Amino acid sequence: MKIENIKDVNEFFRVVDSCKGKVELVTGEGDRLNLRSKLSQYVSLANVFSDGNVRELEIVAYEPEDIKKLIDYMMQNGK
């Protein structure tokens, strides 16, 4: 799924941290980083979130309740 216009990185990671299953960031090269890993979160912060505003991310979540959490986040974030 694509997530757009992330303005609050801390809130985004709070939602990711609350997920039960694996949540992965798909890089432009097709690599997958486990976003529930703090190390991967720091790498993501350094590379993807460097300007403080993220226009678009591709993430993969495997658990239905996690997908719902992320969709709810996108709906609230878009307001």
PDB file with SEQRES, HELIX, SHEET and CRYST1 records, atoms N, CA, C and O in Angstrom:
SEQRES   1 A   79  MET LYS ILE GLU ASN ILE LYS ASP VAL ASN GLU PHE PHE          
SEQRES   2 A   79  ARG VAL VAL ASP SER CYS LYS GLY LYS VAL GLU LEU VAL          
SEQRES   3 A   79  THR GLY GLU GLY ASP ARG LEU ASN LEU ARG SER LYS LEU          
SEQRES   4 A   79  SER GLN TYR VAL SER LEU ALA ASN VAL PHE SER ASP GLY          
SEQRES   5 A   79  ASN VAL ARG GLU LEU GLU ILE VAL ALA TYR GLU PRO GLU          
SEQRES   6 A   79  ASP ILE LYS LYS LEU ILE ASP TYR MET MET GLN ASN GLY          
SEQRES   7 A   79  LYS                                                          
HELIX    1 AA1 VAL A    9  SER A   18  1                                  10    
HELIX    2 AA2 LYS A   38  ASN A   47  1                                  10    
HELIX    3 AA3 PRO A   64  ASN A   77  1                                  14    
SHEET    1 AA1 4 LYS A   2  ILE A   6  0                                        
SHEET    2 AA1 4 VAL A  54  ALA A  61 -1                                        
SHEET    3 AA1 4 VAL A  23  VAL A  26 -1                                        
SHEET    4 AA1 4 ARG A  32  ASN A  34 -1                                        
CRYST1    1.000    1.000    1.000  90.00  90.00  90.00 P 1           1          
ATOM      1  N   MET A   1       0.838  -1.162   0.000  1.00  0.00           N  
ATOM      2  CA  MET A   1       0.000   0.000   0.000  1.00  0.00           C  
ATOM      3  C   MET A   1       0.885   1.227   0.000  1.00  0.00           C  
ATOM      4  O   MET A   1       2.014   1.193   0.488  1.00  0.00           O  
ATOM      5  N   LYS A   2       0.368   2.302  -0.546  1.00  0.00           N  
ATOM      6  CA  LYS A   2       1.102   3.556  -0.582  1.00  0.00           C  
ATOM      7  C   LYS A   2       0.566   4.455   0.529  1.00  0.00           C  
ATOM      8  O   LYS A   2      -0.643   4.582   0.720  1.00  0.00           O  
ATOM      9  N   ILE A   3       1.485   5.068   1.246  1.00  0.00           N  
ATOM     10  CA  ILE A   3       1.131   6.057   2.256  1.00  0.00           C  
ATOM     11  C   ILE A   3       1.713   7.373   1.782  1.00  0.00           C  
ATOM     12  O   ILE A   3       2.881   7.440   1.398  1.00  0.00           O  
ATOM     13  N   GLU A   4       0.905   8.418   1.807  1.00  0.00           N  
ATOM     14  CA  GLU A   4       1.326   9.707   1.274  1.00  0.00           C  
ATOM     15  C   GLU A   4       1.313  10.787   2.340  1.00  0.00           C  
ATOM     16  O   GLU A   4       0.577  10.710   3.324  1.00  0.00           O  
ATOM     17  N   ASN A   5       2.142  11.791   2.121  1.00  0.00           N  
ATOM     18  CA  ASN A   5       2.174  13.018   2.913  1.00  0.00           C  
ATOM     19  C   ASN A   5       2.288  12.781   4.413  1.00  0.00           C  
ATOM     20  O   ASN A   5       1.459  13.269   5.182  1.00  0.00           O  
ATOM     21  N   ILE A   6       3.284  12.054   4.824  1.00  0.00           N  
ATOM     22  CA  ILE A   6       3.528  11.858   6.249  1.00  0.00           C  
ATOM     23  C   ILE A   6       4.191  13.122   6.778  1.00  0.00           C  
ATOM     24  O   ILE A   6       5.310  13.465   6.394  1.00  0.00           O  
ATOM     25  N   LYS A   7       3.483  13.801   7.659  1.00  0.00           N  
ATOM     26  CA  LYS A   7       4.007  15.039   8.229  1.00  0.00           C  
ATOM     27  C   LYS A   7       4.545  14.837   9.632  1.00  0.00           C  
ATOM     28  O   LYS A   7       5.439  15.566  10.061  1.00  0.00           O  
ATOM     29  N   ASP A   8       4.016  13.857  10.356  1.00  0.00           N  
ATOM     30  CA  ASP A   8       4.449  13.580  11.720  1.00  0.00           C  
ATOM     31  C   ASP A   8       5.080  12.191  11.753  1.00  0.00           C  
ATOM     32  O   ASP A   8       4.386  11.186  11.902  1.00  0.00           O  
ATOM     33  N   VAL A   9       6.389  12.149  11.615  1.00  0.00           N  
ATOM     34  CA  VAL A   9       7.119  10.890  11.546  1.00  0.00           C  
ATOM     35  C   VAL A   9       6.957  10.097  12.836  1.00  0.00           C  
ATOM     36  O   VAL A   9       6.805   8.876  12.807  1.00  0.00           O  
ATOM     37  N   ASN A  10       6.990  10.801  13.976  1.00  0.00           N  
ATOM     38  CA  ASN A  10       6.845  10.113  15.264  1.00  0.00           C  
ATOM     39  C   ASN A  10       5.502   9.406  15.370  1.00  0.00           C  
ATOM     40  O   ASN A  10       5.435   8.281  15.865  1.00  0.00           O  
ATOM     41  N   GLU A  11       4.445  10.041  14.918  1.00  0.00           N  
ATOM     42  CA  GLU A  11       3.113   9.427  14.960  1.00  0.00           C  
ATOM     43  C   GLU A  11       3.054   8.226  14.021  1.00  0.00           C  
ATOM     44  O   GLU A  11       2.464   7.200  14.359  1.00  0.00           O  
ATOM     45  N   PHE A  12       3.660   8.351  12.851  1.00  0.00           N  
ATOM     46  CA  PHE A  12       3.695   7.232  11.912  1.00  0.00           C  
ATOM     47  C   PHE A  12       4.374   6.020  12.551  1.00  0.00           C  
ATOM     48  O   PHE A  12       3.852   4.907  12.476  1.00  0.00           O  
ATOM     49  N   PHE A  13       5.533   6.227  13.179  1.00  0.00           N  
ATOM     50  CA  PHE A  13       6.238   5.113  13.808  1.00  0.00           C  
ATOM     51  C   PHE A  13       5.492   4.594  15.040  1.00  0.00           C  
ATOM     52  O   PHE A  13       5.604   3.413  15.368  1.00  0.00           O  
ATOM     53  N   ARG A  14       4.736   5.452  15.728  1.00  0.00           N  
ATOM     54  CA  ARG A  14       3.919   4.990  16.846  1.00  0.00           C  
ATOM     55  C   ARG A  14       2.883   3.984  16.345  1.00  0.00           C  
ATOM     56  O   ARG A  14       2.647   2.955  16.978  1.00  0.00           O  
ATOM     57  N   VAL A  15       2.264   4.296  15.196  1.00  0.00           N  
ATOM     58  CA  VAL A  15       1.285   3.375  14.604  1.00  0.00           C  
ATOM     59  C   VAL A  15       1.977   2.083  14.179  1.00  0.00           C  
ATOM     60  O   VAL A  15       1.466   0.995  14.444  1.00  0.00           O  
ATOM     61  N   VAL A  16       3.122   2.187  13.530  1.00  0.00           N  
ATOM     62  CA  VAL A  16       3.874   0.994  13.105  1.00  0.00           C  
ATOM     63  C   VAL A  16       4.244   0.148  14.317  1.00  0.00           C  
ATOM     64  O   VAL A  16       4.101  -1.074  14.290  1.00  0.00           O  
ATOM     65  N   ASP A  17       4.720   0.793  15.378  1.00  0.00           N  
ATOM     66  CA  ASP A  17       5.109   0.056  16.588  1.00  0.00           C  
ATOM     67  C   ASP A  17       3.937  -0.668  17.235  1.00  0.00           C  
ATOM     68  O   ASP A  17       4.126  -1.682  17.906  1.00  0.00           O  
ATOM     69  N   SER A  18       2.728  -0.151  17.037  1.00  0.00           N  
ATOM     70  CA  SER A  18       1.544  -0.779  17.639  1.00  0.00           C  
ATOM     71  C   SER A  18       1.043  -1.981  16.836  1.00  0.00           C  
ATOM     72  O   SER A  18       0.158  -2.705  17.292  1.00  0.00           O  
ATOM     73  N   CYS A  19       1.600  -2.193  15.650  1.00  0.00           N  
ATOM     74  CA  CYS A  19       1.179  -3.317  14.811  1.00  0.00           C  
ATOM     75  C   CYS A  19       1.673  -4.631  15.420  1.00  0.00           C  
ATOM     76  O   CYS A  19       2.726  -4.676  16.056  1.00  0.00           O  
ATOM     77  N   LYS A  20       0.903  -5.689  15.217  1.00  0.00           N  
ATOM     78  CA  LYS A  20       1.237  -7.015  15.750  1.00  0.00           C  
ATOM     79  C   LYS A  20       2.187  -7.788  14.836  1.00  0.00           C  
ATOM     80  O   LYS A  20       3.066  -8.505  15.313  1.00  0.00           O  
ATOM     81  N   GLY A  21       2.009  -7.643  13.533  1.00  0.00           N  
ATOM     82  CA  GLY A  21       2.806  -8.411  12.569  1.00  0.00           C  
ATOM     83  C   GLY A  21       3.889  -7.565  11.929  1.00  0.00           C  
ATOM     84  O   GLY A  21       4.172  -6.450  12.367  1.00  0.00           O  
ATOM     85  N   LYS A  22       4.484  -8.110  10.896  1.00  0.00           N  
ATOM     86  CA  LYS A  22       5.571  -7.444  10.186  1.00  0.00           C  
ATOM     87  C   LYS A  22       5.021  -6.321   9.319  1.00  0.00           C  
ATOM     88  O   LYS A  22       4.006  -6.480   8.641  1.00  0.00           O  
ATOM     89  N   VAL A  23       5.709  -5.182   9.352  1.00  0.00           N  
ATOM     90  CA  VAL A  23       5.405  -4.047   8.487  1.00  0.00           C  
ATOM     91  C   VAL A  23       6.712  -3.686   7.804  1.00  0.00           C  
ATOM     92  O   VAL A  23       7.712  -3.417   8.469  1.00  0.00           O  
ATOM     93  N   GLU A  24       6.706  -3.679   6.484  1.00  0.00           N  
ATOM     94  CA  GLU A  24       7.933  -3.466   5.734  1.00  0.00           C  
ATOM     95  C   GLU A  24       7.847  -2.223   4.865  1.00  0.00           C  
ATOM     96  O   GLU A  24       6.802  -1.913   4.292  1.00  0.00           O  
ATOM     97  N   LEU A  25       8.967  -1.518   4.778  1.00  0.00           N  
ATOM     98  CA  LEU A  25       9.121  -0.413   3.842  1.00  0.00           C  
ATOM     99  C   LEU A  25       9.775  -0.971   2.595  1.00  0.00           C  
ATOM    100  O   LEU A  25      10.809  -1.634   2.682  1.00  0.00           O  
ATOM    101  N   VAL A  26       9.188  -0.711   1.432  1.00  0.00           N  
ATOM    102  CA  VAL A  26       9.773  -1.155   0.170  1.00  0.00           C  
ATOM    103  C   VAL A  26      10.555   0.021  -0.400  1.00  0.00           C  
ATOM    104  O   VAL A  26       9.991   1.075  -0.692  1.00  0.00           O  
ATOM    105  N   THR A  27      11.862  -0.175  -0.554  1.00  0.00           N  
ATOM    106  CA  THR A  27      12.725   0.888  -1.071  1.00  0.00           C  
ATOM    107  C   THR A  27      12.565   1.010  -2.583  1.00  0.00           C  
ATOM    108  O   THR A  27      11.950   0.158  -3.225  1.00  0.00           O  
ATOM    109  N   GLY A  28      13.116   2.062  -3.131  1.00  0.00           N  
ATOM    110  CA  GLY A  28      13.084   2.265  -4.576  1.00  0.00           C  
ATOM    111  C   GLY A  28      13.779   1.156  -5.346  1.00  0.00           C  
ATOM    112  O   GLY A  28      13.479   0.917  -6.516  1.00  0.00           O  
ATOM    113  N   GLU A  29      14.720   0.473  -4.679  1.00  0.00           N  
ATOM    114  CA  GLU A  29      15.448  -0.638  -5.312  1.00  0.00           C  
ATOM    115  C   GLU A  29      14.739  -1.964  -5.126  1.00  0.00           C  
ATOM    116  O   GLU A  29      15.202  -2.990  -5.625  1.00  0.00           O  
ATOM    117  N   GLY A  30      13.612  -1.960  -4.409  1.00  0.00           N  
ATOM    118  CA  GLY A  30      12.861  -3.194  -4.185  1.00  0.00           C  
ATOM    119  C   GLY A  30      13.230  -3.934  -2.913  1.00  0.00           C  
ATOM    120  O   GLY A  30      12.656  -4.981  -2.614  1.00  0.00           O  
ATOM    121  N   ASP A  31      14.189  -3.396  -2.157  1.00  0.00           N  
ATOM    122  CA  ASP A  31      14.537  -4.016  -0.880  1.00  0.00           C  
ATOM    123  C   ASP A  31      13.413  -3.766   0.123  1.00  0.00           C  
ATOM    124  O   ASP A  31      12.661  -2.799   0.000  1.00  0.00           O  
ATOM    125  N   ARG A  32      13.309  -4.643   1.109  1.00  0.00           N  
ATOM    126  CA  ARG A  32      12.286  -4.497   2.143  1.00  0.00           C  
ATOM    127  C   ARG A  32      12.944  -4.363   3.497  1.00  0.00           C  
ATOM    128  O   ARG A  32      13.750  -5.201   3.899  1.00  0.00           O  
ATOM    129  N   LEU A  33      12.587  -3.288   4.204  1.00  0.00           N  
ATOM    130  CA  LEU A  33      13.099  -3.041   5.538  1.00  0.00           C  
ATOM    131  C   LEU A  33      11.981  -3.248   6.547  1.00  0.00           C  
ATOM    132  O   LEU A  33      10.874  -2.738   6.373  1.00  0.00           O  
ATOM    133  N   ASN A  34      12.275  -3.996   7.600  1.00  0.00           N  
ATOM    134  CA  ASN A  34      11.293  -4.247   8.651  1.00  0.00           C  
ATOM    135  C   ASN A  34      11.137  -2.977   9.482  1.00  0.00           C  
ATOM    136  O   ASN A  34      12.042  -2.624  10.238  1.00  0.00           O  
ATOM    137  N   LEU A  35      10.011  -2.289   9.356  1.00  0.00           N  
ATOM    138  CA  LEU A  35       9.809  -1.028  10.056  1.00  0.00           C  
ATOM    139  C   LEU A  35       9.545  -1.196  11.545  1.00  0.00           C  
ATOM    140  O   LEU A  35       9.527  -0.206  12.277  1.00  0.00           O  
ATOM    141  N   ARG A  36       9.340  -2.415  12.005  1.00  0.00           N  
ATOM    142  CA  ARG A  36       9.175  -2.625  13.439  1.00  0.00           C  
ATOM    143  C   ARG A  36      10.531  -2.717  14.126  1.00  0.00           C  
ATOM    144  O   ARG A  36      10.598  -2.707  15.355  1.00  0.00           O  
ATOM    145  N   SER A  37      11.591  -2.805  13.370  1.00  0.00           N  
ATOM    146  CA  SER A  37      12.953  -2.808  13.898  1.00  0.00           C  
ATOM    147  C   SER A  37      13.397  -1.359  14.119  1.00  0.00           C  
ATOM    148  O   SER A  37      13.286  -0.526  13.219  1.00  0.00           O  
ATOM    149  N   LYS A  38      13.894  -1.071  15.304  1.00  0.00           N  
ATOM    150  CA  LYS A  38      14.364   0.289  15.594  1.00  0.00           C  
ATOM    151  C   LYS A  38      15.520   0.672  14.675  1.00  0.00           C  
ATOM    152  O   LYS A  38      15.608   1.820  14.241  1.00  0.00           O  
ATOM    153  N   LEU A  39      16.399  -0.266  14.376  1.00  0.00           N  
ATOM    154  CA  LEU A  39      17.509   0.026  13.475  1.00  0.00           C  
ATOM    155  C   LEU A  39      16.983   0.444  12.103  1.00  0.00           C  
ATOM    156  O   LEU A  39      17.460   1.421  11.525  1.00  0.00           O  
ATOM    157  N   SER A  40      16.008  -0.292  11.583  1.00  0.00           N  
ATOM    158  CA  SER A  40      15.429   0.063  10.281  1.00  0.00           C  
ATOM    159  C   SER A  40      14.720   1.400  10.343  1.00  0.00           C  
ATOM    160  O   SER A  40      14.742   2.159   9.374  1.00  0.00           O  
ATOM    161  N   GLN A  41      14.090   1.701  11.471  1.00  0.00           N  
ATOM    162  CA  GLN A  41      13.436   3.008  11.618  1.00  0.00           C  
ATOM    163  C   GLN A  41      14.476   4.123  11.536  1.00  0.00           C  
ATOM    164  O   GLN A  41      14.236   5.143  10.890  1.00  0.00           O  
ATOM    165  N   TYR A  42      15.633   3.938  12.187  1.00  0.00           N  
ATOM    166  CA  TYR A  42      16.683   4.954  12.133  1.00  0.00           C  
ATOM    167  C   TYR A  42      17.238   5.109  10.722  1.00  0.00           C  
ATOM    168  O   TYR A  42      17.506   6.226  10.277  1.00  0.00           O  
ATOM    169  N   VAL A  43      17.410   3.993  10.016  1.00  0.00           N  
ATOM    170  CA  VAL A  43      17.877   4.055   8.631  1.00  0.00           C  
ATOM    171  C   VAL A  43      16.851   4.790   7.779  1.00  0.00           C  
ATOM    172  O   VAL A  43      17.208   5.618   6.941  1.00  0.00           O  
ATOM    173  N   SER A  44      15.579   4.485   7.997  1.00  0.00           N  
ATOM    174  CA  SER A  44      14.506   5.160   7.255  1.00  0.00           C  
ATOM    175  C   SER A  44      14.505   6.647   7.545  1.00  0.00           C  
ATOM    176  O   SER A  44      14.362   7.465   6.636  1.00  0.00           O  
ATOM    177  N   LEU A  45      14.664   6.996   8.812  1.00  0.00           N  
ATOM    178  CA  LEU A  45      14.704   8.410   9.181  1.00  0.00           C  
ATOM    179  C   LEU A  45      15.836   9.124   8.457  1.00  0.00           C  
ATOM    180  O   LEU A  45      15.656  10.226   7.940  1.00  0.00           O  
ATOM    181  N   ALA A  46      16.989   8.498   8.425  1.00  0.00           N  
ATOM    182  CA  ALA A  46      18.153   9.123   7.812  1.00  0.00           C  
ATOM    183  C   ALA A  46      17.984   9.298   6.305  1.00  0.00           C  
ATOM    184  O   ALA A  46      18.399  10.313   5.745  1.00  0.00           O  
ATOM    185  N   ASN A  47      17.382   8.321   5.655  1.00  0.00           N  
ATOM    186  CA  ASN A  47      17.294   8.343   4.195  1.00  0.00           C  
ATOM    187  C   ASN A  47      15.988   8.904   3.665  1.00  0.00           C  
ATOM    188  O   ASN A  47      15.991   9.846   2.872  1.00  0.00           O  
ATOM    189  N   VAL A  48      14.893   8.345   4.090  1.00  0.00           N  
ATOM    190  CA  VAL A  48      13.599   8.676   3.506  1.00  0.00           C  
ATOM    191  C   VAL A  48      13.020   9.952   4.093  1.00  0.00           C  
ATOM    192  O   VAL A  48      12.422  10.753   3.375  1.00  0.00           O  
ATOM    193  N   PHE A  49      13.195  10.145   5.405  1.00  0.00           N  
ATOM    194  CA  PHE A  49      12.552  11.257   6.085  1.00  0.00           C  
ATOM    195  C   PHE A  49      13.478  12.448   6.266  1.00  0.00           C  
ATOM    196  O   PHE A  49      13.223  13.283   7.134  1.00  0.00           O  
ATOM    197  N   SER A  50      14.526  12.560   5.493  1.00  0.00           N  
ATOM    198  CA  SER A  50      15.554  13.567   5.726  1.00  0.00           C  
ATOM    199  C   SER A  50      15.036  15.002   5.669  1.00  0.00           C  
ATOM    200  O   SER A  50      15.560  15.862   6.376  1.00  0.00           O  
ATOM    201  N   ASP A  51      14.037  15.284   4.860  1.00  0.00           N  
ATOM    202  CA  ASP A  51      13.539  16.667   4.781  1.00  0.00           C  
ATOM    203  C   ASP A  51      12.355  16.926   5.708  1.00  0.00           C  
ATOM    204  O   ASP A  51      11.814  18.032   5.710  1.00  0.00           O  
ATOM    205  N   GLY A  52      11.940  15.937   6.495  1.00  0.00           N  
ATOM    206  CA  GLY A  52      10.862  16.120   7.468  1.00  0.00           C  
ATOM    207  C   GLY A  52       9.469  15.892   6.921  1.00  0.00           C  
ATOM    208  O   GLY A  52       8.517  15.843   7.700  1.00  0.00           O  
ATOM    209  N   ASN A  53       9.309  15.751   5.625  1.00  0.00           N  
ATOM    210  CA  ASN A  53       8.002  15.519   5.024  1.00  0.00           C  
ATOM    211  C   ASN A  53       8.154  14.448   3.953  1.00  0.00           C  
ATOM    212  O   ASN A  53       8.993  14.571   3.060  1.00  0.00           O  
ATOM    213  N   VAL A  54       7.350  13.406   4.040  1.00  0.00           N  
ATOM    214  CA  VAL A  54       7.438  12.301   3.094  1.00  0.00           C  
ATOM    215  C   VAL A  54       6.234  12.359   2.165  1.00  0.00           C  
ATOM    216  O   VAL A  54       5.088  12.323   2.612  1.00  0.00           O  
ATOM    217  N   ARG A  55       6.501  12.447   0.900  1.00  0.00           N  
ATOM    218  CA  ARG A  55       5.407  12.526  -0.068  1.00  0.00           C  
ATOM    219  C   ARG A  55       4.734  11.165  -0.279  1.00  0.00           C  
ATOM    220  O   ARG A  55       3.508  11.078  -0.344  1.00  0.00           O  
ATOM    221  N   GLU A  56       5.545  10.102  -0.386  1.00  0.00           N  
ATOM    222  CA  GLU A  56       4.952   8.789  -0.638  1.00  0.00           C  
ATOM    223  C   GLU A  56       5.901   7.679  -0.196  1.00  0.00           C  
ATOM    224  O   GLU A  56       7.110   7.742  -0.422  1.00  0.00           O  
ATOM    225  N   LEU A  57       5.323   6.667   0.436  1.00  0.00           N  
ATOM    226  CA  LEU A  57       6.042   5.466   0.848  1.00  0.00           C  
ATOM    227  C   LEU A  57       5.257   4.253   0.395  1.00  0.00           C  
ATOM    228  O   LEU A  57       4.027   4.277   0.371  1.00  0.00           O  
ATOM    229  N   GLU A  58       5.954   3.206   0.040  1.00  0.00           N  
ATOM    230  CA  GLU A  58       5.276   1.939  -0.203  1.00  0.00           C  
ATOM    231  C   GLU A  58       5.602   1.028   0.970  1.00  0.00           C  
ATOM    232  O   GLU A  58       6.766   0.751   1.260  1.00  0.00           O  
ATOM    233  N   ILE A  59       4.547   0.567   1.640  1.00  0.00           N  
ATOM    234  CA  ILE A  59       4.737  -0.344   2.756  1.00  0.00           C  
ATOM    235  C   ILE A  59       3.883  -1.584   2.552  1.00  0.00           C  
ATOM    236  O   ILE A  59       2.888  -1.567   1.827  1.00  0.00           O  
ATOM    237  N   VAL A  60       4.297  -2.653   3.206  1.00  0.00           N  
ATOM    238  CA  VAL A  60       3.569  -3.917   3.154  1.00  0.00           C  
ATOM    239  C   VAL A  60       3.303  -4.342   4.588  1.00  0.00           C  
ATOM    240  O   VAL A  60       4.223  -4.427   5.401  1.00  0.00           O  
ATOM    241  N   ALA A  61       2.033  -4.610   4.895  1.00  0.00           N  
ATOM    242  CA  ALA A  61       1.641  -5.157   6.197  1.00  0.00           C  
ATOM    243  C   ALA A  61       0.934  -6.480   5.922  1.00  0.00           C  
ATOM    244  O   ALA A  61       0.240  -6.623   4.916  1.00  0.00           O  
ATOM    245  N   TYR A  62       1.112  -7.436   6.815  1.00  0.00           N  
ATOM    246  CA  TYR A  62       0.619  -8.780   6.567  1.00  0.00           C  
ATOM    247  C   TYR A  62      -0.611  -9.155   7.379  1.00  0.00           C  
ATOM    248  O   TYR A  62      -1.361 -10.048   6.984  1.00  0.00           O  
ATOM    249  N   GLU A  63      -0.828  -8.491   8.498  1.00  0.00           N  
ATOM    250  CA  GLU A  63      -1.957  -8.814   9.369  1.00  0.00           C  
ATOM    251  C   GLU A  63      -3.124  -7.873   9.063  1.00  0.00           C  
ATOM    252  O   GLU A  63      -2.925  -6.663   8.962  1.00  0.00           O  
ATOM    253  N   PRO A  64      -4.344  -8.415   8.914  1.00  0.00           N  
ATOM    254  CA  PRO A  64      -5.496  -7.568   8.591  1.00  0.00           C  
ATOM    255  C   PRO A  64      -5.707  -6.422   9.584  1.00  0.00           C  
ATOM    256  O   PRO A  64      -6.059  -5.315   9.177  1.00  0.00           O  
ATOM    257  N   GLU A  65      -5.495  -6.674  10.891  1.00  0.00           N  
ATOM    258  CA  GLU A  65      -5.701  -5.591  11.859  1.00  0.00           C  
ATOM    259  C   GLU A  65      -4.625  -4.517  11.721  1.00  0.00           C  
ATOM    260  O   GLU A  65      -4.880  -3.351  12.024  1.00  0.00           O  
ATOM    261  N   ASP A  66      -3.430  -4.888  11.271  1.00  0.00           N  
ATOM    262  CA  ASP A  66      -2.379  -3.911  11.038  1.00  0.00           C  
ATOM    263  C   ASP A  66      -2.700  -3.061   9.818  1.00  0.00           C  
ATOM    264  O   ASP A  66      -2.476  -1.850   9.824  1.00  0.00           O  
ATOM    265  N   ILE A  67      -3.221  -3.687   8.776  1.00  0.00           N  
ATOM    266  CA  ILE A  67      -3.622  -2.953   7.579  1.00  0.00           C  
ATOM    267  C   ILE A  67      -4.683  -1.929   7.946  1.00  0.00           C  
ATOM    268  O   ILE A  67      -4.638  -0.790   7.480  1.00  0.00           O  
ATOM    269  N   LYS A  68      -5.642  -2.329   8.783  1.00  0.00           N  
ATOM    270  CA  LYS A  68      -6.686  -1.401   9.230  1.00  0.00           C  
ATOM    271  C   LYS A  68      -6.089  -0.228   9.996  1.00  0.00           C  
ATOM    272  O   LYS A  68      -6.488   0.915   9.775  1.00  0.00           O  
ATOM    273  N   LYS A  69      -5.139  -0.489  10.892  1.00  0.00           N  
ATOM    274  CA  LYS A  69      -4.491   0.590  11.651  1.00  0.00           C  
ATOM    275  C   LYS A  69      -3.814   1.578  10.707  1.00  0.00           C  
ATOM    276  O   LYS A  69      -3.929   2.792  10.879  1.00  0.00           O  
ATOM    277  N   LEU A  70      -3.115   1.054   9.716  1.00  0.00           N  
ATOM    278  CA  LEU A  70      -2.403   1.922   8.785  1.00  0.00           C  
ATOM    279  C   LEU A  70      -3.366   2.716   7.908  1.00  0.00           C  
ATOM    280  O   LEU A  70      -3.117   3.885   7.611  1.00  0.00           O  
ATOM    281  N   ILE A  71      -4.450   2.095   7.497  1.00  0.00           N  
ATOM    282  CA  ILE A  71      -5.459   2.819   6.712  1.00  0.00           C  
ATOM    283  C   ILE A  71      -6.108   3.905   7.565  1.00  0.00           C  
ATOM    284  O   ILE A  71      -6.324   5.021   7.092  1.00  0.00           O  
ATOM    285  N   ASP A  72      -6.422   3.578   8.829  1.00  0.00           N  
ATOM    286  CA  ASP A  72      -6.978   4.589   9.736  1.00  0.00           C  
ATOM    287  C   ASP A  72      -6.008   5.757   9.887  1.00  0.00           C  
ATOM    288  O   ASP A  72      -6.425   6.915   9.885  1.00  0.00           O  
ATOM    289  N   TYR A  73      -4.717   5.456  10.019  1.00  0.00           N  
ATOM    290  CA  TYR A  73      -3.705   6.502  10.112  1.00  0.00           C  
ATOM    291  C   TYR A  73      -3.737   7.395   8.858  1.00  0.00           C  
ATOM    292  O   TYR A  73      -3.705   8.621   8.960  1.00  0.00           O  
ATOM    293  N   MET A  74      -3.799   6.769   7.686  1.00  0.00           N  
ATOM    294  CA  MET A  74      -3.826   7.546   6.439  1.00  0.00           C  
ATOM    295  C   MET A  74      -5.053   8.431   6.368  1.00  0.00           C  
ATOM    296  O   MET A  74      -4.978   9.571   5.910  1.00  0.00           O  
ATOM    297  N   MET A  75      -6.183   7.909   6.820  1.00  0.00           N  
ATOM    298  CA  MET A  75      -7.426   8.683   6.784  1.00  0.00           C  
ATOM    299  C   MET A  75      -7.323   9.900   7.718  1.00  0.00           C  
ATOM    300  O   MET A  75      -7.750  10.996   7.356  1.00  0.00           O  
ATOM    301  N   GLN A  76      -6.771   9.713   8.886  1.00  0.00           N  
ATOM    302  CA  GLN A  76      -6.627  10.824   9.853  1.00  0.00           C  
ATOM    303  C   GLN A  76      -5.540  11.787   9.390  1.00  0.00           C  
ATOM    304  O   GLN A  76      -5.662  13.000   9.560  1.00  0.00           O  
ATOM    305  N   ASN A  77      -4.481  11.241   8.807  1.00  0.00           N  
ATOM    306  CA  ASN A  77      -3.359  12.056   8.359  1.00  0.00           C  
ATOM    307  C   ASN A  77      -3.750  12.964   7.203  1.00  0.00           C  
ATOM    308  O   ASN A  77      -3.183  14.046   7.050  1.00  0.00           O  
ATOM    309  N   GLY A  78      -4.700  12.545   6.396  1.00  0.00           N  
ATOM    310  CA  GLY A  78      -5.101  13.309   5.221  1.00  0.00           C  
ATOM    311  C   GLY A  78      -6.000  14.488   5.527  1.00  0.00           C  
ATOM    312  O   GLY A  78      -6.301  15.291   4.643  1.00  0.00           O  
ATOM    313  N   LYS A  79      -6.436  14.600   6.786  1.00  0.00           N  
ATOM    314  CA  LYS A  79      -7.354  15.686   7.146  1.00  0.00           C  
ATOM    315  C   LYS A  79      -6.614  16.965   7.458  1.00  0.00           C  
ATOM    316  O   LYS A  79      -7.239  17.976   7.779  1.00  0.00           O  
TER     317      LYS A  79                                                      
END                                                                             
